[in-house]
Amino acid sequence: MKQVAEFTNSVVQEVLGETAVVQEDLGNVVDIGTQVFNANAFDAYVKTLVNHIGKVIFVNRPYAGSAPSVLMDGWEYGSVLEKISSEMPVAVENPSWDLVDGQSYDPHVFNQPKASAKFFNKRTTFEIDRSITERQVKQSFSNAQQLNAFISMLLNETEKALTVRMDSLIMRTINNMTLETILDSYPAETAGTAPVLTGKSTVKAVNLLYLYNQRFSAELTAEQAMTDPAFIRFAAFTIGLYSDRMTRLSTLFNAGGMQRFTPRDLQHIVYLSEFVRAADVYLQSDTFHDNFTRITEGESVPYWQGSGVDYALDSTGTINGIPVSESGKDTPTPVVVKNVLAVIFDRDALGVANFDRRVTTQWNAKAEFTNYFYKQDAGYFNDLNENFVVFFAE
């Protein structure tokens, strides 16, 4: 117990406006906790009775994760994912309206369809081990309910560890597709040197800042653009326009140059949350008809690769890596893209296939504890023949 009468008197004076706001020492009020009891944890009467624990709180909060939903159906046998596609046939002349006397019209010509198959056969796996005891920790709790809550907390922490890692791998799947699209749109001038993205834009790697500055003769920077209503409106307009365009058959929106279209119900749109919040605040707050300015519906992520140490846009909006197509080369080309605001991709462009999470256990009779082995397998794939468009501001 600590006396705080004098402290409360000064606090009241600040609250009532009788004194200026001053520096306060909160050490006598707030307890930030200690890992273990110290030698003074005795009663204030006979000073020999150890303080007992009156209430126990377990930090046992489930973590749902935040990665976009790209999980696909799994399968029990076999390992290969096969994707089969075909091309549109070409048109030929119809002779019905230009018949010539005595000429033969052969109906027996064989027109072979063009089809191709892609095979994905790469898996990743990892395991998290956790040892649980019961007999050894009973002495630390008052009843079975507290013991069960403690064990439940430990297992929940393991589930969170799996979820965080799963989210990270899903984001790397999206990030690699982004880097592959950037590299296809902006080829590196020199092997081993990252391509330059400023001062240009392409049809499937859209530099929104460059397009805006060119169209409106502006000189906005990326930081300024994130709070500029005119730029945000332009960005929302452009992203929505691409969502419309991708529903039509085209070869422009995938790195493989294949004939593809993506209906709206098969489109995944993922935004950087900073762009979503900027659109909400700077576009919707003073708009009577917000349906005209609302960005196209989609998911959002707080960052693509990581938050960095500051959660600044330079950290949250950056993807920096060596794409799979460059990995293993003597001089791989890195790709760095900053201020990625959104991506739109076809459901079949990327995904997590044959996801398998399981738990096995082993009881150690000699030392009396149980080992839990949390295992997770999955196949993460990119198909460069499917539609994928990235929007950034550099």
VOMARGU-50842 format. One record per residue (C-alpha): x, y negated, z. Coordinates in steps of 0.001 Angstrom, whole numbers, padded with zeros to 6 digits, always signed. Layout:
N
XYZ;...
// end
This chain:
394
+000000+000000+000000;+001245-003451-000876;-000118-006761+000392;-001324-008969-002475;-003289-011622-000591;-000890-014405-001469;-000762-013247-005083;-004565-013234-005409;-004738-016756-004007;-002443-018038-006748;-004344-016032-009377;-007631-017636-008339;-006101-021085-008631;-005029-020306-012197;-008462-018889-013056;-010300-021929-011640;-008047-024371-013445;-006537-025787-010258;-002950-024995-011327;-001096-024474-014566;-000491-021021-015991;+002727-019761-014439;+004931-016718-014713;+003496-013851-012657;+005264-010881-011127;+002874-008003-011705;+005065-005435-009965;+002917-005626-006822;-000316-004946-008707;+000106-002488-011571;+001521+001031-011200;+003328+002319-014288;+003871+005724-012710;+006860+007831-011714;+007884+011237-012978;+008297+012696-009457;+007508+011651-005909;+010115+009681-004053;+011177+010084-000411;+008632+007528+000803;+005520+009500-000207;+004398+009997+003403;+001399+008788+005348;+001414+005452+007175;+000269+006959+010515;+002706+009604+011816;+004946+009185+008773;+005552+012900+008276;+002485+014053+006316;+003171+014361+002614;+000687+012525+000380;-001641+014955-001400;-002864+014647-004966;-006486+013506-004963;-007274+013542-008680;-005606+015129-011714;-005983+013734-015246;-004718+015719-018230;-003699+013899-021402;-005535+016299-023680;-006842+014367-026671;-007371+016161-030017;-005647+014580-033021;-007543+014751-036300;-004814+013352-038554;-005218+010801-041319;-003884+012323-044540;-006185+012336-047603;-008276+015466-048076;-006553+017436-050835;-006881+020973-049415;-008018+023620-051899;-009502+027067-051416;-007045+029730-050295;-006691+033344-051370;-005547+036444-049543;-003624+038418-052183;-001090+037210-054718;+000994+034081-054554;+000837+032330-057946;-001564+029509-058748;-002301+029559-062484;-003855+026576-064290;-005110+027197-067824;-006034+024335-070135;-006871+023918-073810;-006793+021108-076362;-009646+019629-078369;-009926+020969-081931;-009509+018569-084845;-012317+017675-087245;-012390+018858-090868;-014448+017799-093863;-017980+019143-094172;-018462+020329-097807;-022246+020566-097544;-022773+017203-099253;-020085+017512-101920;-020749+020868-103553;-019058+021696-106862;-020459+024169-109361;-018466+027417-109446;-016238+026571-106469;-015812+029094-103638;-016242+027991-100022;-014438+030386-097702;-016184+030827-094304;-013644+033375-093076;-010782+031051-092086;-009467+031792-088555;-009100+028696-086397;-006933+029601-083430;-007580+027528-080275;-004621+025926-078532;-004307+026813-074882;-001550+026672-072310;-000986+027885-068783;+000979+026445-065878;+002137+028500-062931;+002793+027177-059424;+004587+029598-057134;+006340+027550-054456;+005434+027806-050791;+006623+026143-047621;+006387+027481-044097;+007268+026450-040587;+006625+027659-037063;+006198+026081-033645;+006785+028259-030593;+005298+027679-027159;+005833+029664-023961;+002994+029703-021426;+003181+030876-017834;+000365+031324-015358;+001693+032812-012169;+004610+030375-011972;+002500+027188-012134;-000416+028194-009943;+001359+026662-006961;+001138+023230-008602;-002668+023101-008842;-005628+023236-006506;-007900+025564-008481;-008326+027606-011655;-010033+024748-013483;-006966+022542-013133;-004690+025373-014255;-006827+026043-017344;-006926+022338-018162;-003129+022185-017933;-002661+025150-020281;-005275+023730-022665;-003297+020481-022762;-000101+022333-023703;-001813+024224-026516;-003474+021050-027758;-000056+019397-027999;+001021+022248-030248;-002025+021739-032478;-001166+018050-032709;+002395+018923-033701;+001046+021103-036523;-001385+018407-037681;+001251+015665-037754;+003552+017844-039836;+000732+018872-042152;-000194+015226-042696;+003420+014376-043490;+003712+017145-046081;+000430+016105-047745;+001689+012522-047973;+004953+013767-049530;+002880+015553-052163;+001171+012262-053062;+004459+010356-052816;+006256+012671-055242;+003459+012283-057794;+003791+008515-057382;+007553+008647-057946;+007176+010915-060990;+004630+008510-062490;+006878+005519-061826;+009911+007249-063346;+007946+008249-066442;+006698+004674-066862;+009984+002940-066013;+012872+005154-067178;+016159+004464-065406;+018727+002678-067553;+021574+004575-065880;+021470+008018-064266;+021659+007739-060520;+020379+004147-060511;+016835+003363-059414;+014662+001876-062194;+013822-001830-062004;+010092-002423-061500;+009885-006196-061194;+008801-008352-064104;+006838-005656-065942;+003776-003417-065794;+002609-000270-067591;-000692+001443-068180;-000353+004091-065447;+002094+002306-063102;+000316-000998-062683;+002258-003917-061227;-000664-005994-059961;+001491-008901-058791;+003191-009247-062177;-000143-009107-064032;-001688-011689-061706;+001212-014136-061954;+001269-013769-065738;-002457-014257-066210;-002854-017208-063861;+000617-018793-064213;+001187-018251-060480;+004328-017540-058481;+002965-015489-055612;+005242-013221-053617;+004099-009845-052334;+003721-011148-048770;+001664-014114-049942;-000471-011934-052191;-001713-009788-049304;-003591-012765-047837;-004477-014565-051059;-008212-014132-051845;-007708-014733-055563;-005068-011993-055826;-007114-009558-053731;-010128-010143-055986;-007947-009544-059044;-006492-006359-057517;-009943-005026-056565;-011201-005844-060081;-008263-004055-061735;-008485-000927-059577;-012226-000678-060171;-011673-001163-063903;-009183+001719-063981;-011671+003906-062120;-014098+003228-065005;-011470+003802-067690;-010348+007148-066292;-013824+008591-066837;-013217+008419-070596;-011042+010905-072451;-007520+009529-072916;-003847+010471-073028;-002705+007265-071306;-003189+008096-067650;-000937+011117-067175;+002796+011613-067584;+002293+014692-069755;+000357+012774-072434;-002470+015330-072311;-006083+014668-073295;-007750+014225-069921;-010667+012469-068256;-011612+012212-064598;-015295+011733-063684;-015965+009644-060594;-016891+012611-058421;-013454+014151-059146;-011476+010976-058489;-009380+010574-055347;-008735+006918-054522;-006304+006274-051671;-005562+002749-050450;-002960+001311-048148;-004978+000239-045105;-003437-003252-045142;-005006-003840-048549;-008364-002474-047385;-008419-004765-044337;-007324-007741-046423;-010191-007067-048835;-012677-006781-045958;-011583-010050-044351;-010744-012258-047324;-013447-011040-049713;-016412-009883-047649;-016462-012223-044651;-018014-015204-046481;-019828-013365-049271;-023603-013028-049409;-023579-010328-052104;-020657-008186-050931;-021533-005413-053373;-020002-007591-056111;-016637-007915-054359;-016381-004647-052435;-013456-002457-053449;-014206+000935-054961;-014862+003546-052280;-011886+005659-051258;-009706+006854-048417;-006994+004819-046719;-003637+005560-045106;-001688+003343-042653;+001525+003991-044601;+002789+006140-047452;+006111+007344-046077;+006426+005920-042581;+005706+002921-040387;+009348+001970-039892;+010178+000304-036606;+008013-002743-037257;+004927-001704-039286;+005858-004441-041770;+004614-004248-045360;+008163-003497-046513;+007932-000301-044463;+004297+000779-044792;+004020+000045-048504;+007332+001570-049624;+007965+004991-051166;+011654+005811-051511;+012854+009202-052698;+014238+011508-055348;+011367+013047-057337;+011276+016804-057910;+012122+016405-061614;+015445+014793-060591;+016230+017005-057621;+019160+019354-058211;+020735+017293-060991;+024402+016321-060741;+023376+012653-060686;+019746+012483-059598;+017856+009250-060155;+016262+007806-057016;+013026+005844-057243;+012049+003021-054901;+008633+001424-055244;+007499-001250-052792;+004080-002592-051836;+002098+000382-053141;-001504-000747-052639;-003442+002214-054064;-003381+005361-056173;-006135+007023-058195;-005724+010650-059162;-007660+013597-060505;-008651+016314-058087;-006500+018764-060044;-003438+016479-060196;-002107+017496-056809;-003123+019502-053819;-002412+021897-051013;-003194+025453-052069;-003561+028676-050087;-003238+026935-046757;-002732+029516-044010;-002480+028669-040297;-002330+031464-037743;-001181+032251-034211;+000508+035409-032946;+001353+036162-029310;+003827+038274-027360;+003598+039077-023631;+006958+039340-021857;+006342+041828-019081;+009780+041433-017508;+009708+037647-016999;+005893+037384-016974;+005177+034755-019590;+003442+034685-022974;+004975+033351-026178;+002634+031784-028709;+003920+031544-032296;+002045+028959-034359;+002763+029549-038056;+001744+027528-041087;+002164+028328-044794;+000998+026280-047768;+001776+025545-051397;+002060+021861-052334;+001849+021117-056061;+001876+018288-058609;+000577+018679-062160;+001933+015874-064344;-000583+016759-067073;-003437+015439-064936;-004460+011818-064469;-002609+009752-061856;-002343+005951-061685;-000402+003923-059104;-000983+000249-058259;+001783-001783-056634;+002887-005402-056171;+006532-006211-056980;
// end
